[in-house]
Amino acid sequence: MAALTPEANRAARAMLKWSVRDLAQNAGIAFSTVHRFESTGTATEATKEKIKAAYAAHGVEITNGDYTGARLLLRRSEN
């Protein structure tokens, strides 16, 4: 799975129109933890995995290309 950067985190939050508090609630972590990560890039790997799991549950994937980023996953229609 791709590395989570503060920039990718903010991009993913924007795609979902989530506030820092929304992300904290969905990831099961403290608001201050999200704020610190976005400000300093400091977070444990366990915290980053919780954040990525919260995004994945809502159709957003953290990606690696030339730079780390985020993308909305397309939902396939069931026929």
N, C-alpha and C positions, 0 to 999 in steps of 0.2 A: 504494500500500500504506500502511497505517496507521502512525502514529508509534509507536515502542516506548518506553515509559516504564519506570522501575524497578518500579512497581506492577504494570503489565501483565506484565512479565517474571516477577515472583514468582507472579502468578496462573497464568500459563501453565505454569511449572515445577510448581506444585501440581497442576494438572490431570493432568499426566503422572507425578506422584509422582517428579520428578527432583530430585536434589540439585544444588548449584552445580557440583560436579564432573561430574555426569552431563551437564548442559547444556554445560559447557566441552568435554567429549569429543565430544558430538554436533555441536557447532558448529565444532569444530576451532580453538578459541581457548584461551587460558590461564585457569586457575581464577582467578587474581588479576584478570584482566580482567573476568570476570563479577562477582566480588565488588566491585570498584571501581564498576562500572556500577550495581549494586543499591544501593550505599552513597551514591554521589555523583551518579549520573545521567550521568557522563562516559564517553563511548565514541565512537569514530569511526563514521561512517555505514557504513563497510565492516563493522565489527564488528556493528553492529545488524542489518545485512542477513544476516550469517552466522547470528545468533541466530534471526531470523525464519524463515530457510530451514530451520533445524534443527526448529523447531516445526512448520512446514508439512509437512515430511516425515513427521511423526508425528500429523498430523490436528488441529493446533491453529493457529488463525488469530488474529493480533493485529488488533483492530478499533477503529474510531472510531465513537462514537455521541455522546452528551453528554459522555462521558469515554472515555479510551483504556482498553481492556480486552482480554480474550482469550476465545475460545470454542472449544469442540470442534466440529469439522466432522462432520456425520453422513455416514456411509458409505452409499451407496445400494446396496441389494442388486441383484445381477445376476440377471435372470430370463430 
